[in-house]
Amino acid sequence: MSGGLFRRKTIQPTPPGEQLARTLSWPHLVALGVGAIVGTGILTLIGVGADRAGPAVILSFIVAGAICACAALCYAEMATMIPASGSAYTYSYAVLGEVIAWVVGWSLILEYSLVVSTVAVGWSGYAVGFLKGLGIVVPAALANGPGLGGIVNLPAVAIIALVAGLLMLGTRESARVNTALVLVKIVTLALFVGVALPHFDVANLHPFAPYGYGAPVGEGGVKYGVMGAAAIIFFAFYGFDAISTAAEETKKPERDLAIGIVGSMLACTAIYMIVAATAVGALSFTRFSDSPEPLALILREIGQGRIATIVAAAAAIALPTVLLAFLYGQSRIFLVMARDGFLPSGLAKVSKRGTPARITAMTAVFVAIVAGLAPLDVIASLANAGTLCAFVAVAACVLVLRRRDPQARRPFRTPLAWIVAPVAILGCCYLFTSLQAVTQVAFLGWNAAGLLLYLFYARGRARIA
């Protein structure tokens, strides 16, 4: 342990009363990862990506997927070396030092909060439309936050409360529900591919890259091209990092964490590539690029309206798996920060069922306020910036430990670590430069505020101080 801003935490056994129940095995972890990764990204962002890259959005998926795959391999090594809750925050605290860990943890709070809130608001739109079809009209004032002229987005708050209640009930029960809903999503995407693929037309792929391969700035500061789209599509890939927060609840963490992280990433990359190629081949990108439900629109355009309705309904039903995975991950990061003294220590207590009920409830309240009131359309891409920061930190941890302690036991070793980890770092940094300037400035502002909080409040409260 070193002093000052870069003092490092030694990973200790969890004290009695704070231990989480070990109920998860690798199939649960793969399902958790797929549940987090396959969500709004493929269901909606394929339209945004096509708008910015044209048919070359396929390459954008490859670029974003390759960078995430490198990061996933780094996560697998760190998760099996340090099988403790907290994900990138914990790894950074043990390897890089406290101030860097704080920045990473602060960035993860931003990432997880915005993902949960954004998905909850998106689900609310589906739910309000579904209820309207049943003759139940939710008043606009209770279906929108103040930014859209309403009072509070009540359905978004309700779904967060429901998912939080499930998590507080028990991790095993949550995992079972998540697995069932993940299967619904996979079947839904398979149905889309099976119906749309026969309509594949090579003519729809021309011109292939109408906006180029870099990230040129367009109207309103929006960045187009393959890399500009990749910076947004990156949102569709992350989620595997939530698996590493489950380390303390995994039966055999040294084996199961690596299988869960790498397995879910490989499965989702294959799914995304097949769905993206089918989408841009079945219909000209100009006809679905501005749609909030591009897959359903493609099906309607090729004369499959009934299948489109099924896909839209299944997407709404299965979307809460993203909420579950990220709300789960954020509550575990808050839990570890409470153990470390950055939050009140009473929040680290666990229930008789072995779940961190207090911290889960606090997390749900925090996220529900954001989802119910905040205008998320402007700040949602901030989640990408927070994730990129965490990925860089984890890849850096791999390199530092390879140099500092080359003989340490590594149940999973990142292959070609001195190539894979730098690719993850440089790729994430390049994707950050491909984000809009307003996002970059807002992210730096968020972390500047976080550093002030750390220096004048959290640093003196740290348990290792």
N, C-alpha and C positions, 0 to 999 in steps of 0.2 A: 504494500500500500504506500503510495507516495503522497506528499502534502500538496497544499495549494489547490488551484483550480483543477489540476489533473490527478488528484488523488483517486486511487482505484479501489473498487469494492472487491472483497474476497467473497466468493459464493459460499454461504453457510447453509447447513440444514435448516429447513423451515421450522420455526418454533411451534410447540404444541398450541392448538387453538387457532392456528393460521394455516394448517395443512389442508390441501384440497384432496378430494377423493379421486383415486386413480381408477377411472372407469372406461377409458378410451383405448381402442386398439387401432391398427393401421387402416382398416376399412372405414372407420369413423373419421379418421383424419383426412383420408382421400376425399370422402364425401364432404367434409367441412371445407376443404380447399376448393373443390369443384363448385360447391354451393356459393362460396364467396366470389369465385372468378367468373363463373357463367351467370351473368345477371343483366343489369342494364347495359353493360358494355356491348355485348353482341346484339342485344335486342333493340338498342337505340343508336349506339355510337357508330354502327356500320354506316348509317345514313350520314352522320356528321363527317366521318372519315371519307366517304365517297364524295361528298361536297367539296372537300379540300384537296383530294388527290385523284379523283376520277377512278377508273378501273384499277389504277396502280395502288389503290387502297389495299390490295392483296399484298403488295410489297411492304406497306406500312404495318400490316399485321405481322409479317415476317420479321421486320426490324424490331418492333416492340416486343415480340415474342422471344427473339434471340437475346435481347438485353435482359429481359425478365428471367429467361432460362439460366443465364450466367449468374444473376443475382440469386436465383433459387438454389443453385448448387452451393453457393457461398453460405446461404441460410442453412442448408442441410448440414454442412460441416460444423457451423457454430452451434446449431441447435443440439447436435449430438455430443459436442464437447462440453457445452454448458446447458444441460437439460433442466433449465429453470424458467419460470414464467417471466414475461417482460419483453421477449423478442429482442429487437435491435437495441432497445433502451438498456436491457440488462447486459447484452454483449458489449456495448460501448462502455458501460460503467466498469466492467471487469477488465477491459483491454485498453481503451483509449483515454479514459479519465472522466471525472464527474461533469465538467462543464460541457464536454461533447455529448455525454449521455443525456444531460438536461436538454440540449438543443434537439437531439434525436427524439427524446420522449415528448417534448413540446411539439415537434413536427408531427409525431404519430397521433397526438391528441387532435391536431388539426385534420390530419388525414381521415381518421376513423370517424370523427364527429361529422365532417362534411359528407363522407360516403353514406353513413347511416341516415343523415338528415335528407340528403338528395334522393336516396332510394325511397325513403318514407314518403316524401312529397310526390315522387313519381308513382308510387303505389296508390297514393290517395287519388290521383287523377283517374287511374283505372277503376278504383273502387267506386268513386262518385258516378262515373259513367255506367258501371254495372248496376248500381242501385237505381239509377234513373231508368234503366231498361226494365226494372221490376216495378216501376211506378213510385219509387221512394226518392224524393228530391231533397238533397242536402243543400240548405241555404248557402249562397255564395259567401256570405260573411263567415260561415263556419267551415268552408272548404278551401279558403285561401288565407294566407298570412297578410299582414298590413301592407307588404310590398306590392300585393296584387289587389288592393282595395278591400280586403276582408278584415276579420278580427283575429281569427286563429284557424290554422289548418287542423281541424279536429280529427279527421280520419288518420292523418299522419301521426298525431299524438297517440291515438288509440292503438295503431299497429305497433308502435314502439313499446307501449305499455304491455301489449299482449306478448310480444317476443321477450321482453324483460321478465315477465312473469314466468314464462316457460323456462328461461335460463335459471331463475331462482328456484324453480321446482326441482331441477337436477340436471347435471351435465349429460348423464346417460339418456334421460328422457328427451332432452333437446337434440342429442345426436340422432336418435331414432327418427324423430319428426323431420329433421334436416335431411337424412338419407332418403326418406320417402319423397320429399319435395324435389330433391336433386334428380331422382329418377323421372319425375314428371317433366322436369326441364329437358333432360336428355332425350326423352321420347318426343317432346315437342319439336326440338331442333331436328331430330331424325325425320319427323313427319314433314317439316318444311323442305328438307333436302330431297326427300323421296318424291314430293309433289312438284317442286320447282326445277329440279335437275333436268328432266326431259325437255324443258323449255330453253336450255342453254343454247345461246347463239353467239358464235365467235365475233360477229359484227358488233355486239355490245361492248367489246373490249377495245374498240378503236374510237378516238385516239386513246392510247393506253395511259399516258401520263400527261394530261393536258396542262397541268400546272407545274411540271418539272419534278425533279427528284430532291431538291433541297427543301428550304423552308422560306420561300419569298414572302414578303409582307404584302398583304392585300388591303382592301378597303376596311377601315375601322381598326387597323392594327392586327387583323386576323392573319395568321401564317398558314399558307397553303403548301402544296407539294407533298411528296412522299414523307419527308421528315416532319413537316408541319402537322400532317395527319397522324403520324406515329406518336407525336407528343401528346395528342388527345386520346388516341386509341390505347395508349399505355394504361389508361384507366380500366380498360377491359381485361387486362391481364393480371393485375396485382390482386392479392387476396390470399395467396399462398402464405404470406407472412403471418396471417392470423393463426396458421397451424402452429407456428413456433411458440405462440403464447399458451398453447395447451400442454407444454412440456411436463408440468407438475401433475397433470391429470391423465397422462398417458401411462399405460401399463408397462410397456417396454420402450422407454424414450430413445435409447441408443439405437434401436432398430426402426421403430415405427415412425419417428419424426422424419427421417430421411425418405422413407417410402412415401409418407404422406405428402411432403413438400414436392419432391421430384415427380412422383406419380401423378399428382393433381395437375402439375404444370404441363407435363407431357400430354395428358389426356385433353386438357383444355386447348392447348396449342393445335392439336389435331382437329378438334371440334371447330375451332375458329377458322382454320384454313379452309375446311370443307364448306362451311356455311358462307364465308366471304366469297369464295370462288363461285358458289352456286348463285348467290345474290346478284353479283355484278354481271354474271353471264345470262341470267334469266331475264333481266330488264335493264334498259339503259339507266346509268346512274343518275342522269338528270331528272328522272321521273320519281325517284324515291329519296334523293339526297336531303331534302328538307322535311322529311316526315318524322314525327316522333315515334312512329311504329313501322319502320321500314319493311320488316319481314312480312307483316300482315298486309301492308300496301302492295308488295310484290305479288303476293298470292291473289289479292283481289284483281290486280291488273292482268294476271294471266287466266282470269276466269275461275278462280277457286275461292269464292267468297265464303263458303261454309267452312272450308279448312282454315281460312284467315281468321274467322271468328273463334275457332277452336284454339289456334295458336295464341291469339290475344288473351283469351280467357286463361289458358294454361300459364302464360307468362305472368299474369296478375296473381294467380294462385301460388306460383313457385317463387315469386320475387322476394318474399320474406326470408328466404334462406340467406340472401346477402345481408339483410339486417341482422339475422341471428349470428352469422360468422363475425361481422365487424363489431357488433355490440358486445359479443363474447370477447373478442380480442381487446377492445378498448377497456372493458372492465378489468381484465387481467393486467393490463399495463398500469392502470390507476392503482390496482391492488399492490403491485410491486413498488410503485412510487410512494404509497402509504407506508409500506414496510420500511422503506428507506428514509422515512421521516419528512418527505416533501409534501405529504398530505397527512391529516390527522390519523394517528396510529389506530384509533378505534375502527376505522373503515376497513382495516385488514382482517378483522374477525370473520370467521366462516360460520355458516349455519350447521345444524345437526346433519343436514344432507351432504355436507362437504362442499357447499357452494358459497362464494363470496356475496351473500345476499345484500349486505349494506352497500358495498361499492357498486354492485349491479344496479341497485335502485338509484343511487346518486348519479351514475352514468346515464341511466335512462331519463332522469329528470333533466339533466344538462342537455342531452341530445334532443329531447322532446321540445324544449324551449326554442332551440335553434330551428328545428323542423317546423314548429308551429308558427314562428314569427318572422324568420329571416328570409330575405329575397335571395334565394340560392343560385339563381341563374347567373349572377355576376361572379360569384366566388367559388363555384363548384370545382373549377380546374385547379384551385389551390390544393385540393386533395392530392393531385398528381405531384405537385412540388414537394409536399411533405413526404410522400412515399419515395421520391427520388433521393431525398436527403437520407432516409433510413437505409435505402439500398446501398448507397455509397459508403455509409458507415460500416455496414456488415461486411462488404467486400474488403474494406480497409482493415477490419478486425482479422480477417483470414490472413492477409499479407503480414500484418504485424506479428501475429502469433506464429506464423511459419518462420519468421526471422528470430523472434524472441525465445520461443520454446519449440524448436523443431522436433524434439523427441516426445512431445506430449501425446497422450493417447487420443487418437482420432477415429471413433467408430465409423464415421463416414469421411472420406477424404475427397475434397473437390479435385476432379481430374484436371491436370494442366493448370494448377492454381495460379501460376505466375502469368498465365495468359487469360484465363477465365475471369479472375478478379479484376485486373486492369480493364478488360473489355467492359465489365459491368460498371466500373467507376466512370470511364470515359464516355460510355454510352449514355449513362444517366445524366452526366454533366451536359452532354450535347443535347439530350432531350429537354433539359431545363432551359437551355438557350433557345430552344424551338418553341417554348411557351410564349404566350403574349406578354408584352412588357408590363402590363398592368398586373398580371399574375405574379411575375417575378418581384415587382416592387412590393406588392401586398405580402408575399411570403417573407421577404426580408424585413418588412415592418412588423409582422407577427413575431418573428424571432428576436428582433430588437426589443420588443416589449417583454418577451419571455426571458431574455438575458437580464433585463432590469429586475424582473420578479425574482430571478435566481439570486442575483447579487445582494439584493436588499431584504430578501425574505427566506428563500428556500435554502441557501447555502449554509446559513447558521443553524438551520433545523435538521440538517442531514445527520442520519444516525451515526455515520463514521466520522463526523466532525470532532 
